[in-house]
């Protein structure tokens, strides 16, 4: 992974390795050296105002789609019943216990315990389920935010140049974004992690909520994508997540509804913990999560200590031109 930065971010990374006593192969590359390495693919890149490039040859990227597909298959092989269906709301008893979910089409699933892990849909689902109960609402604990991602094909004869390409992250204002090396579909993937909300007023609960656009409105070439992007890129998607103020998880029993458990939150990177996060979710539901972790991931907790404040949304979709 190659970071083109205008400040001492790379030094911070190396200091963290050394504090942990971890071996690393990280190094700093000047702009001129970065131009000539990696088969020269960054030769014509804009290095204006870049002081240093932090390069870590041991870091990389993982394919979320393939990983999630494998996980679902493994779960089904173990006997998990997997259904693709829309949950319209949670079901509550008169004492606010969560007793199941209502599915689109009026079918109900009753359960003693409900684990809600719906990411960016969490605030809206809670509002739709119990609009008159303010104690159940997400409030400012999380907000649905989106980041743009696009893919582009490249000429087959260029494939050899890209085979050893690193992930590049450019933090400079003139070229802010990321590029991930070719996927198995021979596409380059680009991310812009300057996030934005999609707010609207929720009349029933009397609050403004950010939520992902409905699937029918989320067409890549619909009104939700600015014209400037349509002119340049063939495929555009919006990745939406429930981002928390300090970018930490929310993995907790809901303190105001017995039987309701929440597993969500983070900073667009939560899925990377997929191999191990399930163990902690189970411990949370069993009440055996270590106290320090339970308090860190609690429903009501301090929001201080932002891991990367740059991920927090500062604009709304309607304001993007």
Long-range contacts (C-beta under 8 A, 24 or more apart in sequence): 1-55, 1-56, 1-59, 1-60, 1-166, 1-167, 1-168, 1-169, 2-29, 2-34, 2-38, 2-42, 2-53, 2-54, 2-55, 2-166, 2-167, 2-168, 2-169, 3-53, 3-54, 3-55, 3-168, 3-169, 3-171, 4-34, 4-45, 4-47, 4-50, 4-53, 4-168, 4-169, 4-170, 4-171, 4-172, 4-175, 5-50, 5-51, 5-52, 5-53, 5-54, 5-171, 5-172, 6-49, 6-50, 6-51, 6-171, 6-172, 7-51, 8-52, 9-54, 9-171, 10-52, 10-53, 10-54, 13-54, 13-56, 24-56, 24-58, 25-56, 25-57, 25-58, 26-54, 26-55, 26-56, 27-55, 28-52, 28-53, 28-54, 28-55, 29-53, 29-54, 29-55, 38-164, 38-165, 38-166, 39-160, 39-161, 39-162, 39-164, 39-165, 40-161, 41-161, 41-162, 41-165, 42-168, 45-170, 45-175, 46-172, 46-174, 46-175, 48-172, 48-174, 49-172, 49-174, 50-172, 55-166, 57-166, 59-167, 60-167, 61-167, 61-180, 61-181, 62-272, 63-183, 64-271, 67-271, 67-274, 68-271, 68-274, 71-274, 87-118, 87-125, 88-128, 89-125, 89-128, 89-129, 90-114, 90-116, 90-125, 90-126, 90-129, 90-130, 90-260, 91-129, 92-129, 92-130, 92-257, 95-258, 96-130, 96-133, 96-135, 96-136, 96-256, 96-257, 96-258, 97-257, 97-258, 97-259, 98-254, 98-257, 98-258, 98-259, 98-260, 99-259, 111-259, 112-259, 113-259, 113-261, 113-285, 114-259, 114-260, 114-261, 115-261, 115-263, 115-281, 115-285, 116-260, 116-261, 116-262, 116-263, 116-264, 117-262, 117-263, 117-264, 117-281, 118-264, 119-240, 119-241, 119-242, 119-264, 120-144, 120-145, 120-146, 120-211, 120-212, 120-240, 120-241, 120-242, 121-211, 121-212, 122-242, 122-262, 122-264, 123-209, 123-210, 123-211, 123-242, 124-202, 124-209, 124-211, 127-202, 127-204, 127-205, 127-207, 127-209, 128-204, 131-202, 131-204, 131-205, 131-206, 132-204, 132-205, 133-256, 134-205, 135-256, 136-254, 136-256, 136-257, 137-205, 137-207, 140-245, 140-303, 141-244, 141-245, 141-250, 141-265, 141-299, 142-242, 142-243, 142-244, 142-250, 142-264, 142-265, 143-197, 143-210, 143-242, 143-243, 143-313, 144-197, 144-198, 144-209, 144-210, 144-211, 144-212, 144-240, 144-241, 144-242, 144-243, 145-195, 145-196, 145-197, 145-210, 145-240, 145-241, 145-242, 145-243, 145-311, 145-312, 145-313, 146-195, 146-196, 146-197, 146-198, 146-212, 146-238, 146-239, 146-240, 146-241, 146-317, 147-191, 147-192, 147-193, 147-194, 147-195, 147-196, 147-238, 147-239, 147-268, 148-191, 148-192, 148-229, 148-236, 148-237, 148-238, 148-239, 149-189, 149-190, 149-191, 149-192, 149-236, 149-237, 149-238, 149-239, 150-189, 150-190, 150-229, 150-233, 150-234, 150-235, 150-236, 150-237, 151-183, 151-187, 151-188, 151-189, 151-190, 151-233, 151-234, 151-235, 152-187, 152-188, 152-190, 152-233, 152-234, 152-235, 153-186, 153-187, 153-188, 153-234, 154-182, 154-186, 154-187, 154-188, 156-186, 159-186, 162-188, 190-233, 193-268, 193-310, 193-311, 194-310, 194-314, 194-315, 195-243, 195-268, 195-311, 195-312, 195-313, 195-314, 196-313, 196-314, 196-315, 196-316, 196-317, 196-319, 196-320, 197-313, 197-315, 197-316, 197-317, 198-240, 198-316, 198-317, 199-316, 210-313, 210-316, 212-238, 212-240, 213-238, 224-317, 226-320, 226-321, 228-321, 239-268, 241-266, 241-267, 241-268, 241-270, 242-266, 243-267, 243-268, 243-311, 243-312, 243-313, 244-303, 245-303, 245-306, 245-312, 246-302, 246-303, 246-304, 246-305, 246-306, 246-307, 247-306, 247-307, 247-308, 247-311, 248-296, 248-297, 248-305, 248-307, 249-277, 249-297, 250-297, 250-298, 250-299, 251-277, 251-280, 251-281, 251-284, 251-289, 251-297, 252-284, 252-294, 252-297, 252-298, 252-299, 253-284, 253-285, 253-299, 254-299, 255-299, 255-300, 261-285, 262-299, 267-307, 267-308, 267-311, 268-311
